[in-house]
Every structure is written in C-alpha cells, then in structure tokens.
Amino acid sequence: MNAKDFNRNQAMRDEPLTIEDLGQQNQKRVLRLSGPLTIATLYEFQNLVRASALNGLILDFTKVPYVDSAGVGALVGAYVRHQKEGHSVTLAGVNERVRNTLKITQVDSFFMYTDSVPQLA
C-alpha cells in the first residue's frame, strides 16, 4: 500500500457515521447509515439495533464505504438478536468492498440482500 492509499484509508476510517431511523416499512424497521461502520462509530448503531422490537431490520448501506472487524461484529450481533426472535436482517445497497469483507469473514450468508430500500407504495 502506498502513502496515498494509506492516507485515503485513514481518512475513511475517521469519517463519522450518521444513522437515520426511517421508521417502519412493511413491518420492518429501516435504518439509513452514512459513513463507515467501525470500532469508532458503532455504538449508536448497536443502541438503535438493541431498541428495535419490530419484525425485522433493513439496513440501508448505500452510503457505507467501509466496515472493519468491529463493524462486522456489530452486524453479527444485529443478526443474532433478530434471529432469536425469528426475524431477518436485510442489507440494502451494499458495495463490493463491504460485501467482500462479509464474505471473507464468512458471515455474508447471515443476511438477505437487496439493491435498495423498498419504497412504500
């Protein structure tokens, strides 16, 4: 990795994560994430997932450029929480980098995938 790539990756890891709770769509809670899901940004994510009492969870990842190992752990935690209740976790708009991270860590099969968050009719 050259210095330019290192600096770009470091800047990406330092970006904030914002989470917008879009409420319920088709009996699933929808959260829109913007920014990387990392050790530095995952606490709000975990709190919102823990507070979810709906049938399922849709996470809009269209603006998530990067997930580190702590972020993968937080996603697995969301999966376990919802799986225990018989519900699913759907990841919408996942980019290739995030999807590859989930594949490498062998947790990609835990989630359902869609290109985008379904729109209300």
N, C-alpha and C positions, 0 to 999 in steps of 0.2 A: 504494500500500500504506500503510495507516495504522500508527500506532505499535504497536497491539495485535497486528496481523498480523505485523509485523516481529519483535516480541519472541517471539511463538509460533514463528515460523520459526527464529529464532536458537536458542531452547531446543531445538527438534527437532534441529538440526544438532549441538548439543553433547551429545546423548544418546550413551551408549556403545552399541556393537554387541556382542552376545554371540552366539557360534556354538556350537551343539551338534551334534556329529557323531553321527548316529543309526545309523551303520554302513551295511551293505549291505542293500538290499531289491530283489529281482528283478534282481540283478547290476548295480545302480546305487547309487552312494554317495549318501547323503541327509544334507544339512546343513540345520539349522534356524537361521535368522537371526532375531534380535530386536533391533530398533533400526535407525537409518538406515545405509545403505552410502554412506560419504562419504570424502573425502580423509583425514579424521582417523581413520577406523575401518577402512580396507580392508586393512591389512597382514596381519592374521590370516587374513582371507578369502583373500587371494592365496596365503598359505602353505599353507592347507588344500587349495585347488584344485590347487596345484602337486604336492602329495603324493598326489593321487588317481591311482590306477593301475587303477581299475575301468572297466567298460564304458561307463558313463555317469554323469551327475550330476543329482541332483534337488535344487533349492534351495527350501526352504520359506520363502516370503516373506510368510506371513500376518501376521507381526508387524514387517514392514519398512514404515515410513510414508513413506520418502523416499529417493531416490537422486540424488546430484549427478553432475556430469560425470565426476569421477574414479571414482565407483561404476559408472557406465555403462562406462567404460574397463576396469574390473576384470571386469565381466561379459563384455565382448567378449573379453578375454584368456582367460577360462574357456572361452568358446565356441571360440576358435581352438585352444586346447590340446586340447580334446576332439574337435573336428572333424578335426584332423590324425590322430587315432587312429581315426577313423570312428565316433565316439560322439556322442551328443546331450547337450544341457543342457536340462533341463525346469525351468521356474519354476512353483511351486505357490502358489496363493492370492495372486497379485499384485493389489494395489489399483489403483484407477483412476489415481491420481496417478503411481505408478511406471510403469504401462503407458503412460500418455501421454508420460512422459519418454522411454521407449524408442521410442515412435512418432515423436516429434519429432526424435529423433536418428537415426531410420531404421535402428535395429538390432532392432526388435521381431520381425522375421521370422527372426532367427538362432535363436530359442528356440522350444521347444514349451511349451505352457501347459496347466495343469490347475487345477481349483478347489482341490484339497487333495492332500496327500501320500497316495498309495495305502496302504491298510492291509494288513498281512500277513494272509493267510488263515489 
